[in-house]
Amino acid sequence: MRKNLSRTLGAAVACCLVATALLVTGVPGPSQAASHREAPLLAMDPTVDSTDFFAFRSYEQGREGFVTMIADYIPGELPPAGPNYYQLDTTALYEIKIDNTGDGVEDITYQFRFTNKIVNPDIVLDMSAPNKVLTGKGGIGIASLDDPDYNIMQSYSVTRVEKGKSKVLADGLLVPPANIGVRTTPNYEALAKQAVYSLPGGGRVFVGPRDDPFFIDLGSIFDTLNLRSITRTGGYDYLAGLNVHSIALEVPIKDLTRDGKVPTDSTDAKAVIGAWTTASRGTTSVIRSQGDNMNSEMKQVSRLGNPLVNEVVIPLKLKDAFSGLSPKDDAVAAPFVLDVQLAHLMQAVFKIDIPPAPRKDLVAIFATGIPAGAVPGAPSYNTFLSDGKPHEMLRLNVAIPPTAFDKQNNLGLLGGDVAGFPNGRRVGDDVTDIALRAVAGGTPFTPDTNKAPNNELGDGVDHNDVPYLPNFPYVGLPHSGRQ
């Protein structure tokens, strides 16, 4: 067993060495603002750094038969970052993966590939250009996704892969530009709505800039838990005012389950799916004449399922390796979940009692799922999906009905809302407060430490700076560069 783990870790480290070589040979530089930079290599490669991943039953009225998955990339986007505004990487492969059998191997994958088209390469500006004025064909401003003033148009394809067979669901879909300002993007909300596309089977997709939906007192957390407040309010949201790029995908439930049906019994093993997002880069590249790259074999350099795992659970020596691992190989990281270093730090800083190792409660939440009957007062609550081995991924029980937008409790299960984290993750779920309490043992799974202050901990930030939407793509509009 030890030899197998060594080979697994060695393979992961090899992947990271490939990523290191790529970084040295010309990937983009660091983001200008610290955000979700959970691993050293990703901190130098923001276009493939996934900031957050969400998966939940759609709670838009009339869409309850669908699952929405959102993968956010590019941390710390500054709204006025022109003339070269942020875009997803045309040389990278972005994927959303679903495991519906519990072995840590994706059974279904949705792939996203991007292409750029430059309308006028002679213009001095970048994404926006007064092309209509210069040609005498109109005024200034991007009014539609095919507007000539949208100078660097980004488009993408969506491909579904299942059982080794690929099917292109859509191609040539347009990404809206950055929310540049009132003159250049005068009606951004209407412009962004044009980028919501229908997919075969009734699903939908959107890709584009959005407000960063995560909220956290980031500076205090990483100042060795020097929190301004250890309750729900009184902190400072360091991500306020920053944007990300969202890849939002809505899929019929039956397209994700192992038997192609919509389960109604939440205790049914077939009701739970696991999901995560990855980004990959080619090991070598050939430059084409139009500037895009043709990549050889793709190597995974980024991965995100549950929030905060790589930041506060995985040790520094394994962070880059974890970014390249598949959930099937997560046994190498199991010891760090069984005895979480952060819990001991919290014990020292907050002077609290913590549950003793091994932390089987955290293994259940993050690595195997919570079996039916384990939650007091909620016997049908079930997120268990595992073949007996740890596989870190975001688990969602698609038989548990969604909670209406205006009825949601952003503490999820800890707040009595079984449709929230750790049953999937909605954009508004306060996963920082939930995670702090879980690591401290302030949950029903560890009754001896389920007491104050363990079960009242928070980072002082309990809401986002921008309202979420009650409908797809759910994430709020991006901040304007003119604000």
Sequence and secondary structure as in RCSB ss.txt:
>XXXX:A:sequence
MRKNLSRTLGAAVACCLVATALLVTGVPGPSQAASHREAPLLAMDPTVDSTDFFAFRSYEQGREGFVTMIADYIP
GELPPAGPNYYQLDTTALYEIKIDNTGDGVEDITYQFRFTNKIVNPDIVLDMSAPNKVLTGKGGIGIASLDDPDY
NIMQSYSVTRVEKGKSKVLADGLLVPPANIGVRTTPNYEALAKQAVYSLPGGGRVFVGPRDDPFFIDLGSIFDTL
NLRSITRTGGYDYLAGLNVHSIALEVPIKDLTRDGKVPTDSTDAKAVIGAWTTASRGTTSVIRSQGDNMNSEMKQ
VSRLGNPLVNEVVIPLKLKDAFSGLSPKDDAVAAPFVLDVQLAHLMQAVFKIDIPPAPRKDLVAIFATGIPAGAV
PGAPSYNTFLSDGKPHEMLRLNVAIPPTAFDKQNNLGLLGGDVAGFPNGRRVGDDVTDIALRAVAGGTPFTPDTN
KAPNNELGDGVDHNDVPYLPNFPYVGLPHSGRQ
>XXXX:A:secstr
 HHHHHHHHHHHHHHHHHHHHHHHTT     SS SS  SHHHHT GGG EEEEEEEE  STT TTEEEEEEEEEE
EE TT  SS     TTEEEEEEEESSSSSS SEEEEEEEEEEES TT SSSSB  HHHHTTS  SS  STT TTB
 EEEEEEEEEEETTEEEEEEEEEEE      TTTSTTHHHHHHTT EE TTS EEEEEEEE      HHHHTTTS
  S SSSSS   TTTT EEEEEEEEEEGGGTSTTSS    TTSGGGEEEEEEEEEEESSEEE TTS EEE SEEE
EEEESSTTHHHHTS HHHHHHHHH  GGGGGGGHHHHHT HHHHHHHHHHT     SS HHHHIIIII   TT S
TT TT      SSS    EEEETTS    GGG  TTGGGGT TTSTTSSB TT  HHHHHHHHHHT STTSGGG 
STTGGG   S  S SS   SSTT S     TT 
